Amino acid sequence: MDVRTVRRGSGEPYVLIHGIGSRAEVWEPVMGALAERFEAIAADLPGFGRSPAQVERPTVDRQADAFAGWLRD
């Protein structure tokens, strides 16, 4: 899955997931603080921000399953 991410810091990963109709940059105000302790990873969900849509006929369940697969990889 092709998911665009914004990454800051190092260490244990801390994944930030935006709400519907948003994008990874919504987390910019907190990225610096989180990056002091973690690898902060803000992701554009499929079909939002700069991530292409990747699920045919997207539903919340299909989107969640696809993103969960990305997290496992």
Secondary structure, 3 states (H helix, E strand, C coil): CCCCEEEEECCCEEEEECCCCCCHHHHHHHHHHHHCCCEEEEECCCCCCCCCCCCCCCCHHHHHHHHHHHHHC
